[in-house]
Protein backbone atom coordinates (compact mmCIF):
# COMPACT_ATOMS: atom_id res chain seq x y z
CA UNK A 1 0.00 0.00 0.00
CA UNK A 2 2.76 2.42 0.92
CA UNK A 3 4.52 1.47 -2.29
CA UNK A 4 1.48 2.59 -4.27
CA UNK A 5 1.26 5.84 -2.38
CA UNK A 6 4.74 7.03 -3.11
CA UNK A 7 5.00 5.77 -6.68
CA UNK A 8 2.04 6.89 -8.78
CA UNK A 9 3.42 5.16 -11.89
CA UNK A 10 2.56 1.68 -10.69
CA UNK A 11 -0.56 0.21 -12.30
CA UNK A 12 -3.76 0.16 -10.25
CA UNK A 13 -4.89 -3.20 -11.47
CA UNK A 14 -1.81 -5.20 -12.59
CA UNK A 15 -3.94 -8.29 -13.26
CA UNK A 16 -6.54 -6.57 -15.45
CA UNK A 17 -6.84 -6.34 -19.24
CA UNK A 18 -4.17 -4.53 -21.16
CA UNK A 19 -5.79 -1.08 -21.24
CA UNK A 20 -6.80 -1.33 -17.62
CA UNK A 21 -3.38 -2.58 -16.66
CA UNK A 22 -1.81 0.52 -18.17
CA UNK A 23 -3.84 2.85 -15.96
CA UNK A 24 -1.97 4.18 -12.99
CA UNK A 25 -2.74 6.88 -10.38
CA UNK A 26 -0.62 9.47 -12.18
CA UNK A 27 -2.75 9.26 -15.32
CA UNK A 28 -5.99 8.85 -13.42
CA UNK A 29 -5.43 11.85 -11.16
CA UNK A 30 -4.12 13.85 -14.12
CA UNK A 31 -7.48 13.29 -15.79
CA UNK A 32 -9.14 14.31 -12.57
CA UNK A 33 -7.15 17.53 -12.41
CA UNK A 34 -7.87 18.17 -16.09
CA UNK A 35 -11.56 17.53 -15.48
CA UNK A 36 -11.66 19.95 -12.55
CA UNK A 37 -9.81 22.63 -14.49
CA UNK A 38 -11.73 22.29 -17.75
CA UNK A 39 -15.19 21.77 -16.29
CA UNK A 40 -14.63 24.51 -13.74
CA UNK A 41 -13.53 26.88 -16.49
CA UNK A 42 -16.42 25.88 -18.73
CA UNK A 43 -18.96 26.35 -15.95
CA UNK A 44 -17.68 29.85 -15.32
CA UNK A 45 -16.97 30.98 -18.87
CA UNK A 46 -20.22 29.74 -20.40
CA UNK A 47 -22.04 32.74 -18.91
CA UNK A 48 -19.44 35.48 -18.86
CA UNK A 49 -20.37 39.06 -18.23
CA UNK A 50 -18.69 41.98 -19.97
CA UNK A 51 -20.40 44.41 -17.65
CA UNK A 52 -18.98 45.69 -14.40
CA UNK A 53 -21.09 43.29 -12.34
CA UNK A 54 -19.48 39.85 -12.57
CA UNK A 55 -19.71 36.65 -10.59
CA UNK A 56 -17.16 35.78 -7.95
CA UNK A 57 -15.93 32.78 -9.97
CA UNK A 58 -15.43 34.92 -13.05
CA UNK A 59 -13.67 37.46 -10.92
CA UNK A 60 -11.37 34.72 -9.58
CA UNK A 61 -10.55 33.48 -13.09
CA UNK A 62 -9.98 37.02 -14.36
CA UNK A 63 -7.63 37.73 -11.47
CA UNK A 64 -5.82 34.47 -12.18
CA UNK A 65 -5.48 35.11 -15.90
CA UNK A 66 -4.42 38.69 -15.29
CA UNK A 67 -1.81 37.57 -12.79
CA UNK A 68 -0.46 35.03 -15.29
CA UNK A 69 -0.30 37.62 -18.04
CA UNK A 70 1.42 40.17 -15.85
CA UNK A 71 3.96 37.58 -14.67
CA UNK A 72 4.67 36.52 -18.25
CA UNK A 73 4.96 40.16 -19.31
CA UNK A 74 7.26 40.90 -16.41
CA UNK A 75 9.56 37.92 -16.98
CA UNK A 76 9.67 37.92 -20.79
CA UNK A 77 9.35 41.68 -21.37
CA UNK A 78 7.03 40.69 -24.21
CA UNK A 79 3.31 40.57 -24.79
CA UNK A 80 1.94 37.42 -23.16
CA UNK A 81 -0.53 36.53 -25.93
CA UNK A 82 1.14 33.46 -27.47
CA UNK A 83 2.79 32.22 -24.28
CA UNK A 84 -0.24 32.36 -22.03
CA UNK A 85 -1.86 29.01 -22.95
CA UNK A 86 1.36 27.07 -22.53
CA UNK A 87 2.81 28.80 -19.45
CA UNK A 88 -0.58 29.31 -17.85
CA UNK A 89 -1.52 25.69 -18.29
CA UNK A 90 1.78 24.59 -16.82
CA UNK A 91 1.16 26.71 -13.73
CA UNK A 92 -2.50 25.80 -13.36
CA UNK A 93 -1.87 22.08 -13.87
CA UNK A 94 1.00 21.88 -11.40
CA UNK A 95 -0.75 24.14 -8.88
CA UNK A 96 -4.03 22.25 -9.07
CA UNK A 97 -2.21 18.90 -8.91
CA UNK A 98 -0.49 19.97 -5.73
CA UNK A 99 -3.51 21.77 -4.26
CA UNK A 100 -5.72 18.73 -4.55
CA UNK A 101 -3.39 16.74 -2.35
CA UNK A 102 -5.54 17.88 0.58
CA UNK A 103 -8.13 15.39 -0.65
CA UNK A 104 -7.89 12.02 1.12
CA UNK A 105 -6.52 9.27 -1.06
CA UNK A 106 -5.30 11.69 -3.70
CA UNK A 107 -1.78 11.19 -5.04
CA UNK A 108 -0.43 14.24 -6.87
CA UNK A 109 0.62 13.40 -10.48
CA UNK A 110 3.55 15.73 -10.00
CA UNK A 111 4.95 13.17 -7.54
CA UNK A 112 5.58 10.97 -10.58
CA UNK A 113 8.92 11.39 -12.31
CA UNK A 114 7.28 10.32 -15.56
CA UNK A 115 4.79 13.23 -15.31
CA UNK A 116 7.35 15.84 -14.36
CA UNK A 117 9.66 14.55 -17.07
CA UNK A 118 6.80 14.80 -19.54
CA UNK A 119 6.16 18.42 -18.48
CA UNK A 120 9.87 19.22 -18.63
CA UNK A 121 10.07 17.62 -22.06
CA UNK A 122 7.15 19.78 -23.19
CA UNK A 123 9.15 22.83 -22.06
CA UNK A 124 12.26 21.40 -23.75
CA UNK A 125 10.35 21.12 -27.02
CA UNK A 126 8.48 24.42 -26.61
CA UNK A 127 11.67 26.43 -26.20
CA UNK A 128 12.98 25.87 -29.76
CA UNK A 129 9.47 26.10 -31.21
CA UNK A 130 8.88 29.55 -29.70
CA UNK A 131 12.48 30.52 -30.45
CA UNK A 132 12.30 29.57 -34.10
CA UNK A 133 8.85 31.15 -34.43
CA UNK A 134 10.27 34.34 -33.03
CA UNK A 135 13.75 34.54 -34.59
CA UNK A 136 13.83 32.10 -37.44
CA UNK A 137 15.76 28.82 -37.64
CA UNK A 138 19.23 30.15 -38.34
CA UNK A 139 19.14 32.89 -35.75
CA UNK A 140 17.89 30.50 -33.18
CA UNK A 141 20.50 27.86 -33.94
CA UNK A 142 23.26 30.44 -33.94
CA UNK A 143 22.56 30.99 -30.27
CA UNK A 144 24.12 27.61 -29.58
CA UNK A 145 27.34 28.77 -31.23
CA UNK A 146 27.75 31.79 -28.99
CA UNK A 147 30.05 33.07 -27.72
CA UNK A 148 32.13 30.60 -29.83
CA UNK A 149 31.55 27.39 -31.67
CA UNK A 150 33.37 25.50 -28.98
CA UNK A 151 30.53 26.26 -26.60
CA UNK A 152 28.05 24.22 -28.70
CA UNK A 153 28.35 21.00 -26.65
CA UNK A 154 28.12 22.92 -23.42
CA UNK A 155 25.04 24.77 -24.61
CA UNK A 156 23.41 21.50 -25.58
CA UNK A 157 24.35 19.96 -22.23
CA UNK A 158 22.97 23.08 -20.56
CA UNK A 159 19.66 22.64 -22.38
CA UNK A 160 19.41 19.04 -21.35
CA UNK A 161 20.54 19.55 -17.80
CA UNK A 162 18.09 22.35 -17.14
CA UNK A 163 15.29 20.20 -18.51
CA UNK A 164 16.41 17.41 -16.22
CA UNK A 165 16.61 19.87 -13.35
CA UNK A 166 13.06 21.07 -14.04
CA UNK A 167 11.75 17.52 -13.93
CA UNK A 168 13.71 16.37 -10.93
CA UNK A 169 13.15 19.53 -8.90
CA UNK A 170 9.39 19.27 -9.15
CA UNK A 171 9.38 15.51 -8.73
CA UNK A 172 11.73 15.64 -5.75
CA UNK A 173 9.79 18.32 -3.93
CA UNK A 174 6.42 16.66 -4.43
CA UNK A 175 7.62 13.13 -3.84
CA UNK A 176 9.53 14.12 -0.73
CA UNK A 177 6.43 15.76 0.68
CA UNK A 178 4.45 12.59 0.15
CA UNK A 179 7.22 10.38 1.55
CA UNK A 180 7.72 12.53 4.64
CA UNK A 181 3.97 12.57 5.15
CA UNK A 182 3.80 8.80 4.94
CA UNK A 183 6.74 8.35 7.35
CA UNK A 184 5.35 10.84 9.88
CA UNK A 185 1.96 9.18 9.65
CA UNK A 186 3.65 6.02 10.88
CA UNK A 187 5.37 7.73 13.80
CA UNK A 188 3.01 10.52 14.85
CA UNK A 189 -0.41 9.81 13.42
CA UNK A 190 -2.14 12.93 14.88
CA UNK A 191 -1.70 16.66 14.11
CA UNK A 192 1.88 16.56 12.76
CA UNK A 193 0.85 15.17 9.33
CA UNK A 194 -1.68 18.03 9.05
CA UNK A 195 1.06 20.58 9.56
CA UNK A 196 3.21 18.77 7.03
CA UNK A 197 0.24 18.77 4.64
CA UNK A 198 -0.02 22.55 5.00
CA UNK A 199 3.69 22.84 4.32
CA UNK A 200 3.14 20.57 1.36
CA UNK A 201 0.46 22.96 -0.01
CA UNK A 202 2.80 25.90 0.34
CA UNK A 203 5.65 23.97 -1.27
CA UNK A 204 3.35 22.88 -4.04
CA UNK A 205 2.27 26.43 -4.91
CA UNK A 206 5.86 27.62 -4.81
CA UNK A 207 6.95 24.77 -7.07
CA UNK A 208 4.18 25.52 -9.54
CA UNK A 209 5.29 29.15 -9.64
CA UNK A 210 8.96 28.17 -9.99
CA UNK A 211 8.21 25.68 -12.76
CA UNK A 212 6.13 28.16 -14.76
CA UNK A 213 8.54 31.05 -14.28
CA UNK A 214 11.56 28.96 -15.23
CA UNK A 215 9.78 27.68 -18.33
CA UNK A 216 9.00 31.28 -19.23
CA UNK A 217 12.61 32.32 -18.62
CA UNK A 218 13.87 29.57 -20.93
CA UNK A 219 11.38 30.49 -23.64
CA UNK A 220 12.10 34.18 -23.21
CA UNK A 221 15.84 33.64 -23.53
CA UNK A 222 15.21 31.73 -26.75
CA UNK A 223 12.81 34.30 -28.21
CA UNK A 224 14.67 37.50 -27.43
CA UNK A 225 16.04 39.03 -30.58
CA UNK A 226 19.68 39.93 -30.06
CA UNK A 227 20.90 43.31 -31.19
CA UNK A 228 23.26 43.01 -34.16
CA UNK A 229 26.94 43.54 -33.36
CA UNK A 230 28.14 47.07 -34.19
CA UNK A 231 30.47 47.48 -37.17
CA UNK A 232 34.18 47.22 -36.25
CA UNK A 233 34.97 50.81 -37.31
CA UNK A 234 32.25 52.24 -35.07
CA UNK A 235 33.23 52.52 -31.45
CA UNK A 236 30.59 52.15 -28.79
CA UNK A 237 29.23 55.48 -27.65
CA UNK A 238 29.68 57.06 -31.06
CA UNK A 239 26.61 58.31 -32.78
CA UNK B 1 12.90 6.47 -9.42
CA UNK B 2 12.06 5.13 -12.80
CA UNK B 3 10.38 6.66 -15.76
CA UNK B 4 7.37 4.80 -17.04
CA UNK B 5 7.49 5.64 -20.72
CA UNK B 6 3.82 4.97 -21.31
CA UNK B 7 2.95 7.34 -18.50
CA UNK B 8 5.50 9.79 -19.86
CA UNK B 9 3.89 9.78 -23.30
CA UNK B 10 0.39 9.79 -21.96
CA UNK B 11 1.14 12.79 -19.74
CA UNK B 12 2.58 14.72 -22.68
CA UNK B 13 -0.61 14.04 -24.62
CA UNK B 14 -2.71 14.89 -21.56
CA UNK B 15 -0.84 18.12 -21.12
CA UNK B 16 -1.24 19.17 -24.73
CA UNK B 17 -4.94 18.34 -24.59
CA UNK B 18 -5.20 20.39 -21.40
CA UNK B 19 -3.45 23.31 -23.08
CA UNK B 20 -5.97 23.19 -25.93
CA UNK B 21 -8.95 22.78 -23.62
CA UNK B 22 -7.94 25.60 -21.34
CA UNK B 23 -7.24 27.82 -24.30
CA UNK B 24 -10.69 26.99 -25.56
CA UNK B 25 -12.62 27.27 -22.29
CA UNK B 26 -10.53 29.54 -20.08
CA UNK B 27 -8.07 31.93 -21.64
CA UNK B 28 -9.98 32.75 -24.79
CA UNK B 29 -13.35 33.59 -23.20
CA UNK B 30 -11.86 35.31 -20.17
CA UNK B 31 -9.53 37.49 -22.23
CA UNK B 32 -12.35 38.28 -24.66
CA UNK B 33 -14.60 39.27 -21.76
CA UNK B 34 -11.88 41.42 -20.23
CA UNK B 35 -11.09 43.04 -23.56
CA UNK B 36 -14.75 43.76 -24.13
CA UNK B 37 -15.04 45.27 -20.68
CA UNK B 38 -11.92 47.30 -21.23
CA UNK B 39 -13.24 48.44 -24.58
CA UNK B 40 -16.54 49.30 -22.92
CA UNK B 41 -14.62 51.27 -20.31
CA UNK B 42 -12.62 53.02 -22.98
CA UNK B 43 -15.78 53.80 -24.93
CA UNK B 44 -17.42 55.01 -21.77
CA UNK B 45 -14.39 57.11 -20.93
CA UNK B 46 -14.41 58.48 -24.44
CA UNK B 47 -18.12 59.22 -24.19
CA UNK B 48 -17.58 60.81 -20.80
CA UNK B 49 -14.70 62.85 -22.15
CA UNK B 50 -16.81 63.92 -25.12
CA UNK B 51 -19.75 64.64 -22.84
CA UNK B 52 -17.46 66.62 -20.55
CA UNK B 53 -16.08 68.46 -23.54
CA UNK B 54 -19.59 69.20 -24.75
CA UNK B 55 -20.63 70.22 -21.25
CA UNK B 56 -17.57 72.46 -20.96
CA UNK B 57 -18.35 73.95 -24.34
CA UNK B 58 -21.95 74.47 -23.36
CA UNK B 59 -20.92 75.92 -20.03
CA UNK B 60 -18.60 78.28 -21.85
CA UNK B 61 -21.42 79.27 -24.20
CA UNK B 62 -23.72 79.86 -21.25
CA UNK B 63 -21.01 81.83 -19.52
CA UNK B 64 -20.58 83.99 -22.58
CA UNK B 65 -24.34 84.38 -22.93
CA UNK B 66 -24.58 85.31 -19.29
CA UNK B 67 -21.83 87.86 -19.72
CA UNK B 68 -23.60 89.27 -22.76
CA UNK B 69 -26.83 89.42 -20.81
CA UNK B 70 -25.02 91.12 -17.95
CA UNK B 71 -23.57 93.66 -20.39
CA UNK B 72 -26.95 94.15 -22.02
CA UNK B 73 -28.59 94.52 -18.63
CA UNK B 74 -26.01 97.05 -17.52
CA UNK B 75 -26.44 98.93 -20.77
CA UNK B 76 -30.21 98.84 -20.39
CA UNK B 77 -29.94 100.05 -16.82
CA UNK B 78 -27.58 102.81 -17.91
CA UNK B 79 -29.90 103.73 -20.79
CA UNK B 80 -32.89 103.65 -18.45
CA UNK B 81 -31.01 105.84 -15.98
CA UNK B 82 -30.15 108.24 -18.79
CA UNK B 83 -33.76 108.25 -19.95
CA UNK B 84 -34.96 108.79 -16.39
CA UNK B 85 -32.52 111.68 -15.96
CA UNK B 86 -33.60 113.15 -19.26
CA UNK B 87 -37.26 112.68 -18.37
CA UNK B 88 -36.70 114.17 -14.93
CA UNK B 89 -34.93 117.12 -16.44
CA UNK B 90 -37.68 117.61 -18.99
CA UNK B 91 -40.39 117.22 -16.38
CA UNK B 92 -38.59 119.58 -14.05
CA UNK B 93 -38.26 122.06 -16.86
CA UNK B 94 -41.92 121.63 -17.77
CA UNK B 95 -42.95 121.97 -14.13
CA UNK B 96 -40.77 125.03 -13.76
CA UNK B 97 -42.23 126.55 -16.91
CA UNK B 98 -45.72 125.67 -15.74
CA UNK B 99 -45.03 127.16 -12.34
CA UNK B 100 -43.60 130.25 -13.99
CA UNK B 101 -46.62 130.45 -16.20
CA UNK B 102 -48.97 129.96 -13.25
CA UNK B 103 -47.07 132.50 -11.22
CA UNK B 104 -47.10 134.92 -14.10
CA UNK B 105 -50.82 134.38 -14.52
CA UNK B 106 -51.31 134.76 -10.82
CA UNK B 107 -49.31 137.95 -10.67
CA UNK B 108 -51.04 139.19 -13.77
CA UNK B 109 -54.36 138.48 -12.10
CA UNK B 110 -53.22 140.23 -8.98
CA UNK B 111 -51.99 143.10 -11.08
CA UNK B 112 -55.31 143.33 -12.84
CA UNK B 113 -57.16 143.02 -9.57
CA UNK B 114 -54.98 145.74 -8.12
CA UNK B 115 -55.57 147.99 -11.08
CA UNK B 116 -59.27 147.30 -10.92
CA UNK B 117 -59.29 147.87 -7.20
CA UNK B 118 -57.39 151.12 -7.55
CA UNK B 119 -59.68 152.26 -10.31
CA UNK B 120 -62.71 151.48 -8.23
CA UNK B 121 -61.10 153.12 -5.25
CA UNK B 122 -60.34 156.10 -7.35
CA UNK B 123 -63.94 156.31 -8.44
CA UNK B 124 -65.29 155.95 -4.97
CA UNK B 125 -62.76 158.30 -3.53
CA UNK B 126 -63.54 160.83 -6.19
CA UNK B 127 -67.21 160.58 -5.50
CA UNK B 128 -66.59 160.80 -1.82
CA UNK B 129 -64.30 163.81 -2.20
CA UNK B 130 -66.72 165.38 -4.54
CA UNK B 131 -69.60 164.84 -2.19
CA UNK B 132 -67.64 165.93 0.86
CA UNK B 133 -66.22 169.00 -0.81
CA UNK B 134 -69.59 169.93 -2.12
CA UNK B 135 -71.13 169.58 1.32
CA UNK B 136 -68.30 171.47 3.06
CA UNK B 137 -68.43 174.29 0.58
CA UNK B 138 -72.17 174.43 0.91
CA UNK B 139 -72.15 174.44 4.71
CA UNK B 140 -69.18 176.71 5.27
CA UNK B 141 -69.26 179.12 2.34
CA UNK B 142 -72.73 178.60 0.99
CA UNK B 143 -71.08 178.08 -2.35
CA UNK B 144 -72.03 175.52 -5.00
CA UNK B 145 -69.20 173.20 -5.94
CA UNK B 146 -70.46 172.89 -9.48
CA UNK B 147 -70.41 176.63 -9.82
CA UNK B 148 -66.86 176.74 -8.48
CA UNK B 149 -65.82 174.07 -10.93
CA UNK B 150 -67.28 175.95 -13.82
CA UNK B 151 -65.65 179.13 -12.56
CA UNK B 152 -62.30 177.36 -12.32
CA UNK B 153 -62.82 175.91 -15.78
CA UNK B 154 -63.60 179.28 -17.27
CA UNK B 155 -60.61 180.83 -15.47
CA UNK B 156 -58.40 178.18 -16.95
CA UNK B 157 -59.86 179.04 -20.31
CA UNK B 158 -58.92 182.61 -19.77
CA UNK B 159 -55.37 181.71 -18.93
CA UNK B 160 -54.76 180.17 -22.34
CA UNK B 161 -52.17 182.01 -24.31
CA UNK B 162 -53.18 184.23 -27.16
CA UNK B 163 -51.46 182.08 -29.74
CA UNK B 164 -53.22 179.01 -28.52
CA UNK B 165 -56.50 180.78 -28.37
CA UNK B 166 -56.20 181.91 -31.99
CA UNK B 167 -55.26 178.44 -33.14
CA UNK B 168 -58.26 177.01 -31.36
CA UNK B 169 -60.54 179.70 -32.69
CA UNK B 170 -59.36 179.02 -36.18
CA UNK B 171 -59.88 175.30 -35.75
CA UNK B 172 -63.36 175.78 -34.33
CA UNK B 173 -64.29 178.04 -37.20
CA UNK B 174 -63.17 175.48 -39.74
CA UNK B 175 -64.78 172.57 -37.98
CA UNK B 176 -68.34 171.73 -38.72
CA UNK B 177 -68.84 169.81 -35.50
CA UNK B 178 -70.30 171.59 -32.48
CA UNK B 179 -68.19 172.35 -29.44
CA UNK B 180 -68.63 169.43 -27.03
CA UNK B 181 -69.01 170.35 -23.37
CA UNK B 182 -68.89 167.29 -21.12
CA UNK B 183 -69.57 167.57 -17.44
CA UNK B 184 -70.02 165.18 -14.59
CA UNK B 185 -73.16 166.94 -13.42
CA UNK B 186 -76.25 168.18 -15.10
CA UNK B 187 -75.76 171.88 -16.02
CA UNK B 188 -78.56 174.26 -15.53
CA UNK B 189 -79.80 176.42 -18.35
CA UNK B 190 -78.22 179.48 -16.79
CA UNK B 191 -74.93 177.77 -16.39
CA UNK B 192 -75.02 176.52 -19.97
CA UNK B 193 -75.79 180.04 -21.19
CA UNK B 194 -72.97 181.43 -19.10
CA UNK B 195 -70.54 178.92 -20.55
CA UNK B 196 -71.84 179.42 -24.07
CA UNK B 197 -71.57 183.23 -23.93
CA UNK B 198 -68.15 183.16 -22.33
CA UNK B 199 -66.69 180.65 -24.82
CA UNK B 200 -68.27 182.43 -27.78
CA UNK B 201 -66.79 185.71 -26.69
CA UNK B 202 -63.48 184.03 -25.89
CA UNK B 203 -63.11 182.60 -29.32
CA UNK B 204 -64.91 185.54 -30.94
CA UNK B 205 -67.25 183.12 -32.55
CA UNK B 206 -70.82 184.19 -32.03
CA UNK B 207 -72.18 181.45 -34.23
CA UNK B 208 -70.56 178.62 -32.39
CA UNK B 209 -72.73 175.58 -31.67
CA UNK B 210 -72.59 173.75 -28.41
CA UNK B 211 -73.39 170.24 -27.35
CA UNK B 212 -73.73 169.70 -23.60
CA UNK B 213 -73.42 166.15 -22.34
CA UNK B 214 -73.32 164.61 -18.88
CA UNK B 215 -70.46 162.15 -18.30
CA UNK B 216 -70.45 160.85 -14.69
CA UNK B 217 -67.00 159.37 -15.21
CA UNK B 218 -65.48 162.82 -15.22
CA UNK B 219 -66.07 163.05 -11.47
CA UNK B 220 -66.43 166.64 -10.58
CA UNK B 221 -65.04 167.94 -13.82
CA UNK B 222 -65.89 169.66 -17.05
CA UNK B 223 -64.25 169.35 -20.45
CA UNK B 224 -64.30 171.26 -23.67
CA UNK B 225 -63.57 169.38 -26.86
CA UNK B 226 -63.47 171.18 -30.15
CA UNK B 227 -61.66 170.49 -33.41
CA UNK B 228 -59.12 168.27 -31.78
CA UNK B 229 -58.45 170.65 -28.87
CA UNK B 230 -59.32 169.92 -25.31
CA UNK B 231 -59.57 172.15 -22.23
CA UNK B 232 -60.65 170.59 -18.94
CA UNK B 233 -60.80 170.97 -15.27
CA UNK B 234 -61.51 168.05 -12.99
CA UNK B 235 -60.56 166.29 -9.81
CA UNK B 236 -58.56 163.81 -11.90
CA UNK B 237 -55.20 165.37 -11.19
CA UNK B 238 -55.89 165.34 -7.52
CA UNK B 239 -57.06 161.79 -7.79
CA UNK B 240 -54.00 160.78 -9.76
CA UNK B 241 -51.78 162.16 -7.05
CA UNK B 242 -53.84 160.26 -4.52
CA UNK B 243 -53.51 157.06 -6.56
CA UNK B 244 -49.79 157.52 -6.81
CA UNK B 245 -49.51 157.92 -3.10
CA UNK B 246 -51.74 154.93 -2.50
CA UNK B 247 -49.74 152.74 -4.89
CA UNK B 248 -46.52 153.68 -3.16
CA UNK B 249 -48.04 152.75 0.20
CA UNK B 250 -49.29 149.49 -1.21
CA UNK B 251 -45.91 148.59 -2.62
CA UNK B 252 -44.30 149.32 0.68
CA UNK B 253 -46.73 146.91 2.32
CA UNK B 254 -45.77 144.03 -0.13
CA UNK B 255 -42.72 141.92 0.90
CA UNK B 256 -39.53 142.62 -1.00
CA UNK B 257 -39.24 139.14 -2.52
CA UNK B 258 -42.60 139.55 -4.26
CA UNK B 259 -41.95 143.00 -5.53
CA UNK B 260 -39.57 141.69 -8.21
CA UNK B 261 -42.27 139.41 -9.51
CA UNK B 262 -44.70 142.26 -9.63
CA UNK B 263 -42.20 144.34 -11.48
CA UNK B 264 -41.37 141.46 -13.85
CA UNK B 265 -45.02 140.76 -14.52
CA UNK B 266 -45.58 144.40 -14.91
CA UNK B 267 -42.82 144.48 -17.52
CA UNK B 268 -44.13 141.39 -19.39
CA UNK B 269 -47.69 142.66 -19.34
Interface residues (C-beta under 8 A of the other chain):
Chain A: X9 X22 X24 X26 X27 X30 X31 X34 X37 X38 X41 X42 X45 X48 X49 X50 X51 X52 X58 X61 X62 X65 X66 X84 X85 X86 X88 X89 X92 X93 X109 X112 X113 X114 X115 X117 X118 X119 X121 X122
Chain B: X1 X2 X3 X4 X5 X6 X7 X8 X9 X10 X11 X12 X14 X15 X16 X17 X18 X19 X20 X21 X22 X23 X25 X26 X27 X29 X30 X31 X32 X33 X34 X36 X37 X40
